[in-house]
Amino acid sequence: MKKNYINRYFKAALIVGLVSVIGCKKNIDLKSSDTISTDNAITKAADVELATIGAYAALSYDNTIYANAIMSDEVRWALDNNTRNYGAEHKWQFDASAPGANDVTAAWVNLYNVIDRVNRVLAIIPTLPDAATVTRQKGELLALRAFCTLELVRNYATTYTAASLGVPILTQSSVLGTPVRNTFAEDITQIKADLVSAKALIPASFTTADNTRFSLLSISAIQARTALYEKNYADAITYATEVINAAPLATRAQFPGIWTDVAYNETVFSIKRTSTTSYTGILFRDANNDVFFSPSFKEIDLFDKVNDIRYASYIKQDLTLPAATKEQWLVVKYPGSGANKYNNVKVFRTAEMYLIRAEAYESTNVALGTADLNTLRAARITGYVPQVFVTATDLDNAIMTERMKELFCEGHRFFDLRRKALPVVRDDRDIVTGNAIPKTLAVTDRNYALPIPQAEILANKNMVQNPTYK
Amino acid sequence: MKKNLLNLLLLSFFALSSAFAQSRKITGTVKSSDDGQPLPGVTVKITGTAIGTQTNAAGEYTLTVGGGEKSLTFSYVGYVQQIVSILKSSTINITLVSDAKFINEVVITGYTATSRDKTTGATTKVSAEKINDVPFGSFDQTLQGRVPGLSILAGSGQPGTVANVYIRGATSINGSTTPLYVIDGIPVESSVFSTLNPNDFESVDVLKDASSTSLYGSRGANGVLVITTKKGKAGQTNITYDGQAGFSNRTTAKFTMMNTSEILGLQEYLKIGAGYALSPNNPSYTTGTAANRALIDHRRDSVYNINTKWDDLFFRTGKFQSHQFSASGGSEKTRFYTSLSYYSQDGIAKRSKLDRYNLRLNLDHTAGNFKIGVQSGLGFSNSLFIESEAGVALANPYAAAYLGMPYENPFDANGNIITSSYRGIGVQPFPIYDSRIASNALARIDQTNSKNNQTKATVGFNASYQFFKGFSAKTNAGLDYRETYNESTVYPNTYAGSTSVGNSATNPSPGSYTNSNARNLQLIQTSGLEYLNNFGKHDVYATALVENVYNRYTTFGYTGYGINASELNTPAGITAGTATNGFIPVVSGGKTRAGINSLIAIARDTYDGKYTIQASVRRDGSSQVVSSNQYHNFFSVGGTWNVKKEDFLTNSSFIDVLRVRANYGTTASPFGSYSSNTVNFGYLSLYGTTAYAGTGGIAPSTPGNPDYDWEYTAATDIGVDIAVLKNRLRANIDVYVKNTHNLFVSEGLSYTSGFASLNVNAGKMRNKGIEIALEGDVVHNRDLNVTLFANFAYNDNKITDLGQVSEYASGTSIVRVGLPLGSHYIPQAAGVDPATGNYLYYNKDGSVTPVYNSTTQSVASFGTYFAPYQGGFGLNGRYKEFTVSSLFSYARKFSRFNNQSFFLVNAGNAASYNQEEIVNTIWKKPGDITTVGAYTSTRQFSSQDVQDASFVRFRNLQIGYAIPQSVIGKMKYFKGIKIFAQGENLYTWTKWTGFDPEDSNNIASFEYPAARTFTFGLNISL
């Protein structure tokens, strides 16, 4: 009888016994295999390099290119576009709530994301045992932060004047932070300080073949652009000269190769594109080959179509397309299809430095300014005859026009007009296609400044919207 | 594995033998308790054997039994089975009592199986005949309209797609709202049902209240669907064949698209597009040369003569067939059920289809106090999908068919499709005045492939051993395994291929091949002790269990480019990537896992059959929450008062059943699918991998939340079950309140943090409602039965707290305290200004303006897209051998944004997309009263497109005929033959003007609508 009981209990225990085999605390103390916990993400110098790459990976210049093209007179509404593609931005009919996925507030999100990535690494570097071996990365990170802050200022400062509202300066990461907007002048001061520090950290020997990381030279380029917006012309001349001397303009033979990434002449910094990243061309032409935005006729007419090497690299009329129903005019700088679809995004080129220096000379030495403009034009146009400008105003007008040509769809036109407090005025031929495209954006109009994203205003009690959007 | 299964099957067949001893004759008559009439066709068997007979037309039977036999079993569909001793007499006359399931059915919660009168909770059982033979690829859709409080709304009619399922309203804003699905005690992956065979299901118990869902603790808040598969019964072996074949068609659209002359006329009027390019009023025509005018005249004639019917090119009549063989039976010791089935359904959009193969073997063995069982289901399915379903994408046939111009002729003289890349192949055969939208989509159907193969195994093993009177040790262990193999190819040298990565001047259409695999494995074991006993008037049940759930999910995929045209649909066709050819393949994949450890205790006591009290406690420890919140206790208490058993009612001839139930309990919502690291490790602050310039790097991926916790629900339910008039009128009524707190609220972060938002446990939400199920036997006699049924559910959802904020917008809806979830938030349209033709909008102060501003004008006055009123009704009838059943389902008082009309009633699009006929009424001159604004006024997202999506759907009608036993008896080979015809989705009453109102999302964008299906079927049992 007793034995029988033992047998019974044994059988029962056998059935329940599975519990002890499978059930243990291990089952619920699991670690994620595919992600890296923030606490131990960066523990040595090699991790700093990884995190620096991570910061570059988020960097985008497309939003700037987009805002400057769609908001300005560089492009026109193309025949294939229908109302859904960026219509509100091109028509200057948007408010602060996100009008679309690719809207003019996207730069805010993107650039602060990069800055946050930078700040997280910069905070950890001093705690690393081998911190001394990552000075170059530290320099790159500071350059990234300065570049992003400058881009934020260009996009979102109310105006480019010292006391005007700029953007919040972020030097440390904070998930629950609610920073206030600094002034334009404070922003510029911070950018300059970061760039000076960066220059001291990056060795002169550090370059990449395709200039897709920040080298000493590209920092000079950021400094030059910063000085232009600061209207600090002495600095502008100094830093532009540093670049011009080190990276001469491409020859006419080399120039087309810049846009297909077979030549890197005069490309001081560009953002690397591969088949796994996005591509810039989609801003102008959809994946199904519908053209959203074409070069404006105003833009096209600026070029000497025969002699100017830039024309064919930037603009194309595809005559194989039926003109009545398909858009023929294409922005080919970023082709949007074909092998060259993923060409690198050109952020700083020596040509811009010539134009910055020429503009910087305007107030002090029209002749030197004229010389820079002529040098650039001579490098681009076959049989160019140097021009003479008597007044600073004449030179300034010529530089504005040359910037519109040379830097077509490179993220400058709208901001250049804002720098000069000039309205956007489209050509009559450029407002025919599409749905009631307005001609003029006055300096006092709501959309003349870009809005801080509405979500930022809601989440951050200290955030102040640009005045026209209130 | 297969061989073993077969061996087991054969063994089970041979086990059915019995011995004869000294024999004697038993005779008698069987009558019905309903009307006292004799019952023909009643199965009379020697208990525990397959030996038996049936009653004749007079209800009489004669059976020869062996000397050792002790009892007979009488069974008849719709009546309670009776076992009667034959020891004392050889004349056995009995009266069978109709099977009022309402009283006697067993409620299965997965942990307990309790008779209805001892159940304290609100659960609804859906039995096999309502689930089997319904032509849906995904079983969840068959439950629509069957269970009050169970919302099943299909978002897509593509074969095999799952529905959106909610039980008693949504209990989460950002987390999961999907119920837990359990098959024979094994939790299975939700939303992956296309490989399950519902014909194997015996019943689905829908657990809605806290006292039953609390047993599932941290996974119970969204309700539980407990599926029980068919099991063998001791006795004669039943072999059945169920076959069905039919076809599906599109339902009639509620709008009319323009024909060629209408759309061209509109364009001409608006001075846009082809209509204007070909217009004789175009200045370029009037001022052009005579030759040019002649050319334009010629082209106008040819373009106006094209009238392409895109629906006919994209859609078709879908074929359907299904076949199932099953066998079941066994002895008192060993019972089995096995089935083999094939299901094939073509969608109404070309290419879409589902093919499925299923095999099931369920075995149960009893040896004294020892019970052991295995339930195993194996399935394989092959689905083909359309591209970009529900996308406002030109590859989506449902978008292309309507957006495409009727003057777009897709074919050249040889029948080849002229896509927008035709230029590369040859000269256009005729001038093209459209943008090839629909032609491209049409070409893509044959130039791309999207295949999904799914292998699924759900296997459970259970054992119990009664080691002492009343005490049993038991275990249930099993796994749910699913492997999905996806293949999508874009063929080279085609239009579709020209849009793939790596295209270049030298290789304009390289094509691509994508292959992705996902493997989901869920293991579970539940073991412990069970106690079941009677003391005096007490009927006691108690159990204590330990449970472990472990889930592992792995995925891997790659896309290669430059496909070799002679090696399509295989990785072999991929061209190796080099630095220059642009064909570097893209590789992706990941792993994740999750685990839950639980302790469960359940106790129940029923006193004198009158008072039942049940309590449960469950402690869950989960890998999915932060360690400080890792363990949580859930509990429930419930009681049932069986009023009918009280002295004052026992003799009532009016009231047959009266029970009052009440319960309270706590649960939490699961975090969602176990397949993502974001769900499984939602609390971690993480870095993820990224790359720049071809080099790998790391970057922050989630901000992390150190206070991450479950979303908790506390629910109260009070219910009444009542049956009157000899059980002919039955009703269940339940009222409930569910309060959810700790809701994840997406709290906006400053973008300067690097992140947009953080989910914090801060919100509260309340669902309260009433559910009524009614059933009435209108006519009930031997030849004619008519039962009407109806169920109704009203759920009132309200967000009561959002933590630091009081509202936030989410697309075109808003999450706001005081409003139900899913409230539309959009500017209110004020029609079209007759003076200017501008679309008008209301400002919040009530003034009207043509200036659109979504930030300042949006209001939440257009209801919610979660239908508060839902239910179903219908009829089940039988006249002699004929049966008829019908089901109507409905959802009321909900609205959705009709994105189709936004595109198709939008003059601004008229140059590129075809328009509905109503656009002919476009505003033309001051004084015009119309709803279609002037061309110059931009169409915006406004309440103009928010439409009432309420619907009543005639969901199913089935008419059957069972060949009489008198005929079958003569044929000898058959036990029963039934033929039937059914129609699915026969008609929909709705004000909605889009394709299909049925869904529970806020925006309808060219989704695959539900088809109308007719099938003819045959059930044979041998």
Chai-1 contact restraints between the chains, C-beta under 6 A:
chainA,res_idxA,chainB,res_idxB,connection_type,confidence,min_distance_angstrom,max_distance_angstrom,comment,restraint_id
A,R8,B,F467,contact,1.0,0.0,6.0,A-B,restraint_1
A,K11,B,Y465,contact,1.0,0.0,6.0,A-B,restraint_2
A,A12,B,Y465,contact,1.0,0.0,6.0,A-B,restraint_3
A,A12,B,F467,contact,1.0,0.0,6.0,A-B,restraint_4
A,A12,B,A473,contact,1.0,0.0,6.0,A-B,restraint_5
A,I15,B,A463,contact,1.0,0.0,6.0,A-B,restraint_6
A,I15,B,Y465,contact,1.0,0.0,6.0,A-B,restraint_7
A,I15,B,A473,contact,1.0,0.0,6.0,A-B,restraint_8
A,I15,B,T475,contact,1.0,0.0,6.0,A-B,restraint_9
A,V16,B,A473,contact,1.0,0.0,6.0,A-B,restraint_10
A,V16,B,S527,contact,1.0,0.0,6.0,A-B,restraint_11
A,L18,B,T475,contact,1.0,0.0,6.0,A-B,restraint_12
A,L18,B,Q525,contact,1.0,0.0,6.0,A-B,restraint_13
A,L18,B,S527,contact,1.0,0.0,6.0,A-B,restraint_14
A,V19,B,S527,contact,1.0,0.0,6.0,A-B,restraint_15
A,V19,B,V546,contact,1.0,0.0,6.0,A-B,restraint_16
A,I22,B,Q525,contact,1.0,0.0,6.0,A-B,restraint_17
A,I22,B,N548,contact,1.0,0.0,6.0,A-B,restraint_18
A,G23,B,V546,contact,1.0,0.0,6.0,A-B,restraint_19
A,G23,B,N548,contact,1.0,0.0,6.0,A-B,restraint_20
A,G23,B,N597,contact,1.0,0.0,6.0,A-B,restraint_21
A,N27,B,N548,contact,1.0,0.0,6.0,A-B,restraint_22
A,N27,B,Y550,contact,1.0,0.0,6.0,A-B,restraint_23
A,N27,B,G595,contact,1.0,0.0,6.0,A-B,restraint_24
A,N27,B,N597,contact,1.0,0.0,6.0,A-B,restraint_25
A,I28,B,G595,contact,1.0,0.0,6.0,A-B,restraint_26
A,I28,B,N597,contact,1.0,0.0,6.0,A-B,restraint_27
A,I28,B,G621,contact,1.0,0.0,6.0,A-B,restraint_28
A,I28,B,S622,contact,1.0,0.0,6.0,A-B,restraint_29
A,I28,B,S623,contact,1.0,0.0,6.0,A-B,restraint_30
A,L30,B,R593,contact,1.0,0.0,6.0,A-B,restraint_31
A,L30,B,G595,contact,1.0,0.0,6.0,A-B,restraint_32
A,L30,B,S623,contact,1.0,0.0,6.0,A-B,restraint_33
A,S32,B,N677,contact,1.0,0.0,6.0,A-B,restraint_34
A,S32,B,F681,contact,1.0,0.0,6.0,A-B,restraint_35
A,S33,B,K591,contact,1.0,0.0,6.0,A-B,restraint_36
A,D34,B,G590,contact,1.0,0.0,6.0,A-B,restraint_37
A,D34,B,K591,contact,1.0,0.0,6.0,A-B,restraint_38
A,D34,B,N677,contact,1.0,0.0,6.0,A-B,restraint_39
A,T35,B,N677,contact,1.0,0.0,6.0,A-B,restraint_40
A,T35,B,L686,contact,1.0,0.0,6.0,A-B,restraint_41
A,T35,B,G688,contact,1.0,0.0,6.0,A-B,restraint_42
A,I36,B,Y687,contact,1.0,0.0,6.0,A-B,restraint_43
A,T38,B,S685,contact,1.0,0.0,6.0,A-B,restraint_44
A,A41,B,Y687,contact,1.0,0.0,6.0,A-B,restraint_45
A,L50,B,G697,contact,1.0,0.0,6.0,A-B,restraint_46
A,L50,B,I698,contact,1.0,0.0,6.0,A-B,restraint_47
A,A51,B,I698,contact,1.0,0.0,6.0,A-B,restraint_48
A,I53,B,Y692,contact,1.0,0.0,6.0,A-B,restraint_49
A,I53,B,T695,contact,1.0,0.0,6.0,A-B,restraint_50
A,I53,B,G697,contact,1.0,0.0,6.0,A-B,restraint_51
A,G54,B,T690,contact,1.0,0.0,6.0,A-B,restraint_52
A,G54,B,G697,contact,1.0,0.0,6.0,A-B,restraint_53
A,G54,B,I698,contact,1.0,0.0,6.0,A-B,restraint_54
A,G54,B,A699,contact,1.0,0.0,6.0,A-B,restraint_55
A,Y56,B,Y692,contact,1.0,0.0,6.0,A-B,restraint_56
A,A57,B,T690,contact,1.0,0.0,6.0,A-B,restraint_57
A,A57,B,Y692,contact,1.0,0.0,6.0,A-B,restraint_58
A,A57,B,G697,contact,1.0,0.0,6.0,A-B,restraint_59
A,N82,B,N909,contact,1.0,0.0,6.0,A-B,restraint_60
A,N82,B,S912,contact,1.0,0.0,6.0,A-B,restraint_61
A,T83,B,G908,contact,1.0,0.0,6.0,A-B,restraint_62
A,D95,B,N853,contact,1.0,0.0,6.0,A-B,restraint_63
A,D95,B,T855,contact,1.0,0.0,6.0,A-B,restraint_64
A,S97,B,S854,contact,1.0,0.0,6.0,A-B,restraint_65
A,S97,B,T855,contact,1.0,0.0,6.0,A-B,restraint_66
A,W108,B,Y751,contact,1.0,0.0,6.0,A-B,restraint_67
A,V109,B,Y751,contact,1.0,0.0,6.0,A-B,restraint_68
A,Y112,B,Y751,contact,1.0,0.0,6.0,A-B,restraint_69
A,Y112,B,T752,contact,1.0,0.0,6.0,A-B,restraint_70
A,N113,B,G754,contact,1.0,0.0,6.0,A-B,restraint_71
A,D116,B,G754,contact,1.0,0.0,6.0,A-B,restraint_72
A,R117,B,A699,contact,1.0,0.0,6.0,A-B,restraint_73
A,P168,B,T752,contact,1.0,0.0,6.0,A-B,restraint_74
A,L170,B,T752,contact,1.0,0.0,6.0,A-B,restraint_75
A,V175,B,P703,contact,1.0,0.0,6.0,A-B,restraint_76
A,V175,B,S753,contact,1.0,0.0,6.0,A-B,restraint_77
A,G177,B,S750,contact,1.0,0.0,6.0,A-B,restraint_78
A,G177,B,T752,contact,1.0,0.0,6.0,A-B,restraint_79
A,G177,B,S753,contact,1.0,0.0,6.0,A-B,restraint_80
A,T178,B,S750,contact,1.0,0.0,6.0,A-B,restraint_81
A,P179,B,T752,contact,1.0,0.0,6.0,A-B,restraint_82
A,T212,B,A693,contact,1.0,0.0,6.0,A-B,restraint_83
A,K272,B,A693,contact,1.0,0.0,6.0,A-B,restraint_84
A,S275,B,V501,contact,1.0,0.0,6.0,A-B,restraint_85
A,S275,B,I584,contact,1.0,0.0,6.0,A-B,restraint_86
A,T276,B,V586,contact,1.0,0.0,6.0,A-B,restraint_87
A,A287,B,T499,contact,1.0,0.0,6.0,A-B,restraint_88
A,T320,B,R423,contact,1.0,0.0,6.0,A-B,restraint_89
A,A324,B,A277,contact,1.0,0.0,6.0,A-B,restraint_90
A,T325,B,Y433,contact,1.0,0.0,6.0,A-B,restraint_91
A,G338,B,S504,contact,1.0,0.0,6.0,A-B,restraint_92
A,A339,B,S504,contact,1.0,0.0,6.0,A-B,restraint_93
A,A339,B,G582,contact,1.0,0.0,6.0,A-B,restraint_94
A,N435,B,G908,contact,1.0,0.0,6.0,A-B,restraint_95
A,A436,B,T936,contact,1.0,0.0,6.0,A-B,restraint_96
A,A455,B,G748,contact,1.0,0.0,6.0,A-B,restraint_97
A,E456,B,Y751,contact,1.0,0.0,6.0,A-B,restraint_98
A,L458,B,G748,contact,1.0,0.0,6.0,A-B,restraint_99
A,A459,B,G748,contact,1.0,0.0,6.0,A-B,restraint_100
A,A459,B,L749,contact,1.0,0.0,6.0,A-B,restraint_101
A,A459,B,S750,contact,1.0,0.0,6.0,A-B,restraint_102
A,N460,B,S750,contact,1.0,0.0,6.0,A-B,restraint_103
